[in-house]
Amino acid sequence: MTAADPRAIRVEAVESLLAEKGLVDPAVVDTIIEHYETNVGPLNGAKVVARAWTDPAFRNRLLDNGTKAIAELGFGGPEGAMMVAIENTPDVHNVVVCTLCSCYPWPVLGLPPTWYKSSEYRSRMVAEPRKLLGEMGLEVPATKKVRVWDSSVEARYLVIPERPAGTEAMSADDLAGLVTRDSMIGVAVATVPGSD
């Protein structure tokens, strides 16, 4: 929902009314939303990616049948019934968009970010992906192809970002800390150790 979306206006009105009556604390609502946006879902996806980076057999199963491989780690559900894993390589950078609405793999990415649902992201990522990625802070080299995947009810995509160099000795738990929600959508890359 965008700010101009009538549903967003109704949600804000209901939340304001509940807050006025003392039934809801807006700070608690914000905390819960933040938790699901940044911790619960993205942490699940990061575990999937780290496992793919450290376990070649799992990686192959993930690329062959994302839903089934992800379920091995206990993640799934209605918004994750048809998950497809796509892998970034030195030659191809993948990015996900939902041009019709905001189909999104909640079990592995949590709540979709506001920008993902915006009409600007949905239209521009298809029309000018390299330019939009640059505006979002990710410069994809001209030598690398950008492939855009349109998420839908039939298939929700999880990007397996490239594993950063110099991480060969890291455990899966430590590697999961390098994987962000944005890198699993494809608008960023995995964090390089020591870069923060």
C-alpha positions as a Markdown table, in Angstrom:
| # | Residue | x | y | z |
|---|---|---|---|---|
| 1 | Met | 0.0 | 0.0 | 0.0 |
| 2 | Thr | 1.3 | 3.4 | -0.9 |
| 3 | Ala | 0.4 | 6.6 | 1.1 |
| 4 | Ala | -2.2 | 7.5 | -1.6 |
| 5 | Asp | -3.7 | 4.1 | -1.4 |
| 6 | Pro | -7.2 | 4.1 | 0.1 |
| 7 | Arg | -6.4 | 1.0 | 2.1 |
| 8 | Ala | -3.4 | 2.7 | 3.7 |
| 9 | Ile | -5.5 | 5.7 | 4.6 |
| 10 | Arg | -8.1 | 3.4 | 6.2 |
| 11 | Val | -5.4 | 1.5 | 8.1 |
| 12 | Glu | -3.9 | 4.8 | 9.4 |
| 13 | Ala | -7.4 | 6.0 | 10.4 |
| 14 | Val | -8.2 | 2.8 | 12.3 |
| 15 | Glu | -4.8 | 2.8 | 14.0 |
| 16 | Ser | -5.2 | 6.5 | 15.0 |
| 17 | Leu | -8.6 | 5.8 | 16.4 |
| 18 | Leu | -7.4 | 2.8 | 18.4 |
| 19 | Ala | -4.5 | 4.8 | 19.7 |
| 20 | Glu | -6.8 | 7.7 | 20.8 |
| 21 | Lys | -9.0 | 5.2 | 22.7 |
| 22 | Gly | -5.9 | 3.8 | 24.4 |
| 23 | Leu | -6.3 | 0.4 | 22.9 |
| 24 | Val | -3.1 | 0.4 | 20.9 |
| 25 | Asp | 0.3 | 1.9 | 21.5 |
| 26 | Pro | 1.7 | 3.1 | 18.2 |
| 27 | Ala | 5.2 | 2.6 | 19.4 |
| 28 | Val | 4.5 | -1.1 | 20.1 |
| 29 | Val | 2.9 | -1.5 | 16.6 |
| 30 | Asp | 6.0 | 0.1 | 15.1 |
| 31 | Thr | 8.3 | -2.2 | 17.1 |
| 32 | Ile | 6.4 | -5.3 | 16.0 |
| 33 | Ile | 6.5 | -4.2 | 12.3 |
| 34 | Glu | 10.2 | -3.4 | 12.5 |
| 35 | His | 10.8 | -6.8 | 14.1 |
| 36 | Tyr | 9.1 | -8.6 | 11.3 |
| 37 | Glu | 10.7 | -6.4 | 8.6 |
| 38 | Thr | 14.2 | -6.8 | 9.8 |
| 39 | Asn | 14.6 | -9.8 | 12.1 |
| 40 | Val | 12.2 | -12.7 | 11.7 |
| 41 | Gly | 11.8 | -13.2 | 7.9 |
| 42 | Pro | 15.2 | -11.9 | 6.8 |
| 43 | Leu | 17.0 | -14.0 | 9.4 |
| 44 | Asn | 15.2 | -17.1 | 8.0 |
| 45 | Gly | 16.3 | -16.2 | 4.4 |
| 46 | Ala | 19.9 | -15.5 | 5.6 |
| 47 | Lys | 20.0 | -19.0 | 7.1 |
| 48 | Val | 18.9 | -20.5 | 3.8 |
| 49 | Val | 21.5 | -18.5 | 1.8 |
| 50 | Ala | 24.3 | -19.4 | 4.3 |
| 51 | Arg | 23.4 | -23.1 | 4.0 |
| 52 | Ala | 23.5 | -22.8 | 0.2 |
| 53 | Trp | 26.9 | -21.2 | 0.4 |
| 54 | Thr | 28.3 | -24.0 | 2.7 |
| 55 | Asp | 26.5 | -27.1 | 1.5 |
| 56 | Pro | 26.7 | -27.8 | -2.2 |
| 57 | Ala | 24.1 | -30.6 | -2.1 |
| 58 | Phe | 21.6 | -28.2 | -0.3 |
| 59 | Arg | 22.4 | -25.5 | -2.9 |
| 60 | Asn | 21.6 | -27.9 | -5.7 |
| 61 | Arg | 18.3 | -28.9 | -4.0 |
| 62 | Leu | 17.5 | -25.2 | -3.4 |
| 63 | Leu | 18.0 | -24.3 | -7.1 |
| 64 | Asp | 16.1 | -27.4 | -8.2 |
| 65 | Asn | 13.1 | -27.0 | -5.9 |
| 66 | Gly | 13.2 | -23.9 | -3.7 |
| 67 | Thr | 10.0 | -24.6 | -1.7 |
| 68 | Lys | 11.1 | -28.1 | -0.8 |
| 69 | Ala | 14.7 | -27.2 | 0.1 |
| 70 | Ile | 13.6 | -24.2 | 2.2 |
| 71 | Ala | 11.0 | -26.4 | 4.0 |
| 72 | Glu | 14.0 | -28.6 | 5.1 |
| 73 | Leu | 15.0 | -25.7 | 7.4 |
| 74 | Gly | 11.4 | -25.4 | 8.7 |
| 75 | Phe | 10.4 | -22.3 | 6.7 |
| 76 | Gly | 7.2 | -22.2 | 4.6 |
| 77 | Gly | 3.5 | -21.4 | 4.7 |
| 78 | Pro | 0.9 | -19.7 | 2.5 |
| 79 | Glu | 3.3 | -16.9 | 1.3 |
| 80 | Gly | 6.0 | -19.4 | 0.7 |
| 81 | Ala | 4.1 | -22.2 | -1.2 |
| 82 | Met | 6.0 | -21.7 | -4.5 |
| 83 | Met | 9.4 | -20.3 | -3.8 |
| 84 | Val | 12.1 | -20.3 | -6.5 |
| 85 | Ala | 15.8 | -19.6 | -5.7 |
| 86 | Ile | 17.8 | -17.8 | -8.2 |
| 87 | Glu | 21.6 | -17.4 | -7.9 |
| 88 | Asn | 23.7 | -14.4 | -8.6 |
| 89 | Thr | 26.9 | -15.2 | -10.4 |
| 90 | Pro | 30.0 | -13.3 | -11.7 |
| 91 | Asp | 28.1 | -12.9 | -15.0 |
| 92 | Val | 24.5 | -12.3 | -13.9 |
| 93 | His | 22.9 | -10.2 | -11.2 |
| 94 | Asn | 19.3 | -11.1 | -10.4 |
| 95 | Val | 16.7 | -8.7 | -8.9 |
| 96 | Val | 13.0 | -9.4 | -8.0 |
| 97 | Val | 10.0 | -7.2 | -8.5 |
| 98 | Cys | 6.2 | -7.8 | -8.5 |
| 99 | Thr | 4.8 | -5.7 | -11.2 |
| 100 | Leu | 1.1 | -6.4 | -10.4 |
| 101 | Cys | 1.0 | -6.0 | -6.6 |
| 102 | Ser | 3.5 | -7.0 | -4.0 |
| 103 | Cys | 3.9 | -10.8 | -4.1 |
| 104 | Tyr | 6.7 | -11.6 | -1.7 |
| 105 | Pro | 8.2 | -14.6 | 0.1 |
| 106 | Trp | 7.3 | -13.7 | 3.7 |
| 107 | Pro | 8.6 | -16.9 | 5.3 |
| 108 | Val | 12.2 | -16.1 | 4.2 |
| 109 | Leu | 12.1 | -12.3 | 3.9 |
| 110 | Gly | 9.6 | -11.0 | 6.5 |
| 111 | Leu | 7.3 | -8.1 | 5.6 |
| 112 | Pro | 7.9 | -6.5 | 2.2 |
| 113 | Pro | 9.6 | -3.0 | 2.4 |
| 114 | Thr | 7.4 | -0.1 | 1.5 |
| 115 | Trp | 9.5 | 0.7 | -1.6 |
| 116 | Tyr | 9.0 | -2.8 | -2.9 |
| 117 | Lys | 5.2 | -2.2 | -3.1 |
| 118 | Ser | 5.6 | 1.3 | -4.7 |
| 119 | Ser | 4.4 | 1.8 | -8.3 |
| 120 | Glu | 7.8 | 3.5 | -9.0 |
| 121 | Tyr | 9.8 | 0.5 | -8.0 |
| 122 | Arg | 7.4 | -1.9 | -9.8 |
| 123 | Ser | 7.5 | 0.0 | -13.1 |
| 124 | Arg | 11.1 | 1.3 | -13.2 |
| 125 | Met | 12.8 | -2.0 | -12.2 |
| 126 | Val | 11.4 | -3.6 | -15.3 |
| 127 | Ala | 12.0 | -0.6 | -17.6 |
| 128 | Glu | 15.4 | 0.5 | -16.3 |
| 129 | Pro | 16.8 | -1.9 | -13.8 |
| 130 | Arg | 20.4 | -1.0 | -13.9 |
| 131 | Lys | 19.7 | 2.7 | -13.5 |
| 132 | Leu | 17.2 | 2.1 | -10.6 |
| 133 | Leu | 19.7 | -0.2 | -8.9 |
| 134 | Gly | 22.3 | 2.5 | -9.1 |
| 135 | Glu | 19.9 | 5.0 | -7.5 |
| 136 | Met | 19.4 | 2.5 | -4.7 |
| 137 | Gly | 23.1 | 2.3 | -4.2 |
| 138 | Leu | 24.1 | -0.7 | -6.1 |
| 139 | Glu | 26.3 | -0.2 | -9.2 |
| 140 | Val | 26.2 | -3.3 | -11.3 |
| 141 | Pro | 29.2 | -3.5 | -13.6 |
| 142 | Ala | 28.4 | -3.1 | -17.3 |
| 143 | Thr | 30.0 | -6.5 | -17.9 |
| 144 | Lys | 27.3 | -8.2 | -15.8 |
| 145 | Lys | 23.8 | -8.9 | -17.1 |
| 146 | Val | 20.9 | -7.7 | -14.9 |
| 147 | Arg | 18.0 | -10.2 | -15.0 |
| 148 | Val | 14.6 | -9.1 | -13.5 |
| 149 | Trp | 12.3 | -11.7 | -12.1 |
| 150 | Asp | 8.6 | -10.9 | -11.8 |
| 151 | Ser | 7.2 | -12.4 | -8.6 |
| 152 | Ser | 3.6 | -13.6 | -8.6 |
| 153 | Val | 1.2 | -16.0 | -6.8 |
| 154 | Glu | 2.7 | -18.8 | -8.9 |
| 155 | Ala | 6.3 | -18.1 | -8.0 |
| 156 | Arg | 8.0 | -16.0 | -5.3 |
| 157 | Tyr | 11.7 | -15.5 | -5.7 |
| 158 | Leu | 14.7 | -15.6 | -3.3 |
| 159 | Val | 18.0 | -14.3 | -4.7 |
| 160 | Ile | 21.1 | -16.2 | -3.5 |
| 161 | Pro | 23.6 | -13.4 | -3.5 |
| 162 | Glu | 27.2 | -14.1 | -4.4 |
| 163 | Arg | 29.3 | -15.2 | -1.5 |
| 164 | Pro | 31.8 | -12.4 | -0.5 |
| 165 | Ala | 35.5 | -13.3 | -1.1 |
| 166 | Gly | 37.5 | -14.1 | 1.9 |
| 167 | Thr | 34.7 | -15.9 | 3.8 |
| 168 | Glu | 35.8 | -19.4 | 3.1 |
| 169 | Ala | 36.7 | -20.1 | 6.8 |
| 170 | Met | 33.4 | -18.6 | 8.2 |
| 171 | Ser | 30.7 | -20.7 | 9.7 |
| 172 | Ala | 27.2 | -20.8 | 8.4 |
| 173 | Asp | 26.0 | -18.8 | 11.4 |
| 174 | Asp | 28.6 | -16.1 | 10.7 |
| 175 | Leu | 27.9 | -16.1 | 7.0 |
| 176 | Ala | 24.1 | -15.6 | 7.7 |
| 177 | Gly | 25.1 | -12.3 | 9.3 |
| 178 | Leu | 26.4 | -11.1 | 5.9 |
| 179 | Val | 23.1 | -11.7 | 4.2 |
| 180 | Thr | 20.5 | -8.8 | 4.2 |
| 181 | Arg | 16.9 | -8.7 | 3.1 |
| 182 | Asp | 17.9 | -6.3 | 0.3 |
| 183 | Ser | 20.6 | -8.7 | -1.0 |
| 184 | Met | 17.9 | -11.5 | -1.2 |
| 185 | Ile | 15.7 | -9.2 | -3.3 |
| 186 | Gly | 18.7 | -8.3 | -5.4 |
| 187 | Val | 18.9 | -4.5 | -4.8 |
| 188 | Ala | 22.1 | -5.0 | -2.8 |
| 189 | Val | 24.9 | -7.5 | -2.4 |
| 190 | Ala | 25.9 | -9.5 | 0.6 |
| 191 | Thr | 27.9 | -7.5 | 3.2 |
| 192 | Val | 31.7 | -7.8 | 2.9 |
| 193 | Pro | 33.2 | -8.8 | 6.3 |
| 194 | Gly | 34.7 | -5.8 | 8.1 |
| 195 | Ser | 33.0 | -3.2 | 5.8 |
| 196 | Asp | 30.7 | -1.8 | 8.4 |
